[in-house]
Amino acid sequence: MRLLAISLLLVLTACQASRHRPPHAAAPVGGAQARAGGNGGTTTGGETVGPGPTPVPGSASSGDPVLATYEGREIRASELGQWFLKTYRREALAALSKLIGLEIVQREADRIGLQCSEEHLTGKRKEVLDRLGRDAAVVYGIGTTVERYVALRYQQSVETHVRTLLESERQRWLFSRVIRLHALQTDRLELSMIVVSDRATADEVKSRLDQGADFGRVAERYSTHESKKHGGRLPALPKEALSPAVGRRASELSEGERTGILEVDDGRGHRQFEIIQLRKRLPGRSVTWDQARGEIEAGLREAPVDAAEWTAWYLRLERLYKVQVAGNL
């Protein structure tokens, strides 16, 4: 399951950088293979028995819609899904993770009575239309209408495109608040981490730390983890978001204490070496959304939910909701 979260983290990071909607459509559907045919007719035993109808993209057959045709050949959703799973496995896993995560978010939002207001979405709709207008002028020139720009660039109507973006915004609004509420209710650990790929470097890192070197500075110099930019500091994480070995050792530390060298599977079948320092323990609080709303909204204005925080939440929730993924993915 950690591979799902790693895949999700990679895709979310790229999506945040480009400010496009991350993939979260339904997982590709298995099933019937695409059917082949010819414009000249259907062949049975080598004999042409008559012309067949030209399929129309978008028509459905047992929930398996035709996505494209050429010379009578139908490309169905199931075939695209199978090809995508085979060719872009990591991206497919990330999309599946996103789908599962969004469904869990909606469930949690329903449970606590959390809804994104129409007022918020109305404001976002105006922002979206204004941005599309500016993009239209930049890409195709002043005087280009939003309708023309969206049709050329996205092959959609303005209403469909805006509705898609607003649904993405609604989901983002919900999961940011669900994640932060869960965080307040859950025991968390503030950790710093140094990750290296070989034992020799790990031994050198440990030696420097044993001699009194600053953990953050050593992380900046040696760590291969993205947290090195922040001196190895990680967001506050629940124990369940860590690999079992790391979570167990980290929970045993006193504040300010660090582990020795931990040999850990990185979730992709490779070994890496980690040294963890516990900065602070944050005990969970028994609070409701209404009680925590002001605190959460202020926190989101200061620091929005990032990909690492989403991944940590997903790793915890996949255990609580007993998420299982087919072994053939």
C-alpha positions, 0 to 999 in steps of 0.5 A, a space after each residue: 500500500 505504501 507504493 500507492 501513497 508514493 505514487 500519489 505523492 509524485 502525481 500530486 506534487 506535479 499537479 500542484 506545481 502546474 495547478 492542474 486538477 490531479 487525476 481522480 477519475 474512476 479506476 480503469 474498468 476491466 472487461 470486454 476487449 475492444 471489438 474490431 471490424 471494417 467499414 466494408 462489412 463483417 467477416 465470418 469465416 473469411 466471407 464478407 456478409 454485409 456492411 456494418 454500421 460506423 460506431 459513434 464515439 461516446 455510445 455505450 455498451 454494457 457500461 463500456 463506452 466507445 471512446 474513439 473509432 477509426 475505419 470501424 474499429 472501436 476503442 472502448 473504455 475498458 481497452 484504454 483502461 487495460 493499456 493505461 494500467 500496463 503502460 503507466 502503472 504508477 500513474 494508474 495506482 496514483 489515480 486509484 489512490 486519489 479516487 479512494 481518498 476522495 471517497 473517504 473524504 466525502 464519507 468523513 465530510 458527511 459524517 461530521 456535517 461538513 459542506 463547501 458553501 455555495 458562496 465559496 464556489 460562486 467566488 471561485 467560479 468568478 475567479 475561474 472565468 476571469 483567469 480563462 479570459 486572461 489566458 484566452 488573450 495571452 494564448 490566442 490574442 486579445 478578442 478571443 472569447 472564453 468559449 473559443 479558448 476553452 473549445 480549442 484548448 480543452 475540447 469542452 464547453 465553458 460550462 463543462 470545463 468550469 463545472 469540472 474545475 469547481 468540483 475539483 475545488 469543492 473536493 480540495 476544500 473538503 479534504 483540506 478541512 477533513 485532513 486538518 480535523 483528523 490531525 487535531 484528533 490524532 496523536 502525532 509526532 513532529 520528526 526530523 529525518 535524514 535518509 541516505 541510500 548506502 550504509 557507508 554514508 549512513 555511518 558517516 552521518 551518524 558519526 557526525 551527529 555523535 560528535 555533536 553536529 546539528 541535525 538540520 545542517 547534516 540533513 541539508 548536506 547528506 539527506 536524499 529526502 525532499 525534507 532536506 530543504 527544511 533541515 529534515 523536518 517533516 510535518 506532524 505525522 500520526 504513527 500510522 503514516 510511518 513505516 511500521 519499523 520507523 513508527 515503532 522506534 519513533 514512538 519510543 523516543 523522548 523529545 530531542 532524542 534520535 534513533 541509530 541507523 534504521 534500515 528501511 524498505 522505501 516502498 519500492 523494493 529498495 533499501 535505504 538508511 534513515 536516522 530519525 529525531 523526535 522533536 515534539 509529541 502532539 497529543 490528539 484532542 477530542 474536538 468537533 468541527 464546530 469547535 475547531 473550525 476557527 483554528 483550522 481555517 486560520 491554519 489553512 490560511 497560513 499553510 495549505 495542505 501539501 502533498 506530503 500531508 495528504 499522503 500521511 493522511 491517506 496512509 492512516 485512513 487506508 488502515 482505518 478503512 481497510 483499503 485493499 488493492 488487487 495484487 495484479 496492479 
